[in-house]
C-alpha cells in the first residue's frame, strides 16, 4: 500500500479493497494529500451487511459485466477445487497479484484428510 500511495498522480484516487493493511492499522503518510489525492477503503462485507440496496446494485452490475465478457483490471488466477491448498498457499505467500478464483467441476477430485485438529481456537 505504501509503494502504491507514493506512485499516485496529482488528483489521483487510491481505492483500497484489501483488509490486511487496514486490520494491521498500517500508517498512511499524509504527504500525498498535498497533491490533492483521495483515499477510499471499500469493505464489501460491511456493505453487504449494512446496505442491501447497494449490494444488489453492485451484484447486478458485476453480473452484467461478466456476462458481457468484460475483463477486470486484475488478472485472474484460476485453481480447480482439487488445488485449493495450492491456491491458499499462494494467497498466504503474498506473492499473488489479481484475484485467486476456485473453479468447480463435477470431474474434480478433492482430497480429504482424516486428520483431526485438536485444541484450536478460532
C-alpha positions in Angstrom: 0.0 0.0 0.0 2.8 2.4 0.9 4.6 2.0 -2.5 1.3 2.4 -4.4 0.4 5.5 -2.4 3.8 7.1 -3.4 3.0 6.5 -7.1 -0.3 8.3 -7.0 -0.5 11.1 -9.5 -1.8 14.6 -8.5 -5.6 14.5 -8.1 -5.4 10.7 -8.1 -7.8 8.4 -6.2 -6.5 5.5 -4.2 -9.1 2.8 -3.6 -8.1 0.1 -1.0 -10.1 -3.1 -1.4 -7.8 -5.3 0.8 -8.1 -5.6 4.5 -4.6 -6.6 5.6 -3.2 -3.1 5.9 -6.4 -1.7 7.5 -6.7 -4.5 10.0 -3.0 -4.1 10.9 -3.7 -0.4 11.4 -0.9 0.5 9.0 0.2 4.1 8.8 -0.5 6.1 5.7 1.8 9.1 5.2 -0.2 12.3 4.7 2.3 13.8 2.2 0.1 12.5 -0.6 -2.8 14.7 0.3 -0.6 17.8 -0.6 -1.2 16.6 -4.3 -5.0 16.7 -3.8 -5.3 13.0 -3.8 -8.0 11.0 -2.1 -8.1 7.7 -0.3 -11.1 5.4 -0.1 -11.3 2.0 1.6 -14.1 -0.3 0.5 -15.2 -3.2 2.6 -17.7 -5.4 0.7 -18.6 -7.4 3.7 -19.7 -4.3 5.6 -21.6 -3.1 2.5 -23.4 -6.5 2.3 -24.3 -6.4 6.0 -25.5 -2.8 6.1 -26.8 -1.7 2.7 -28.8 -4.3 0.9 -29.9 -2.0 -2.0 -26.3 -1.1 -2.8 -25.3 -4.8 -2.6 -28.0 -5.6 -5.1 -26.9 -2.9 -7.5 -23.3 -3.9 -7.3 -24.1 -7.5 -7.8 -26.3 -6.8 -10.8 -23.6 -4.6 -12.4 -21.0 -7.3 -11.8 -23.1 -10.0 -13.4 -23.8 -7.7 -16.4 -20.1 -7.1 -16.9 -19.2 -10.8 -16.5 -22.0 -12.0 -18.9 -21.0 -9.2 -21.3 -17.5 -10.6 -21.5 -15.8 -7.6 -19.8 -12.5 -8.5 -18.2 -11.4 -6.9 -14.9 -8.2 -4.9 -14.5 -6.8 -7.5 -12.1 -5.6 -10.8 -13.6 -7.4 -13.9 -12.5 -5.5 -17.0 -11.3 -7.8 -20.0 -11.7 -7.5 -23.1 -9.5 -9.6 -26.2 -9.6 -11.2 -27.3 -6.4 -8.7 -30.1 -6.1 -6.0 -27.4 -6.0 -7.5 -25.5 -3.1 -4.4 -26.0 -0.9 -2.2 -24.6 -3.6 -4.5 -21.6 -4.0 -4.5 -20.8 -0.3 -0.7 -21.2 -0.1 -0.3 -18.7 -2.9 -2.6 -16.2 -1.1 -0.7 -16.9 2.2 2.7 -16.1 0.5 1.5 -12.7 -0.5 3.1 -13.2 -3.9 -0.2 -13.2 -5.8 -1.5 -10.3 -7.9 -5.1 -10.0 -9.0 -7.7 -12.5 -7.9 -7.4 -16.1 -6.9 -10.5 -18.0 -8.1 -11.6 -21.5 -7.3 -13.4 -23.3 -10.2 -15.8 -26.1 -9.6 -16.5 -29.0 -11.9 -18.0 -32.5 -11.4 -14.8 -34.1 -12.6 -12.7 -32.6 -9.8 -11.5 -35.0 -7.1 -10.9 -33.1 -3.9 -8.6 -34.9 -1.4 -10.0 -35.4 2.0 -7.9 -35.5 5.1 -8.9 -37.7 8.1 -6.5 -35.9 10.4 -8.2 -34.2 13.3 -7.1 -30.8 14.5 -7.4 -30.6 18.3 -7.4 -27.6 20.7 -7.6 -24.9 18.0 -9.0 -21.6 19.0 -10.7 -19.7 16.2 
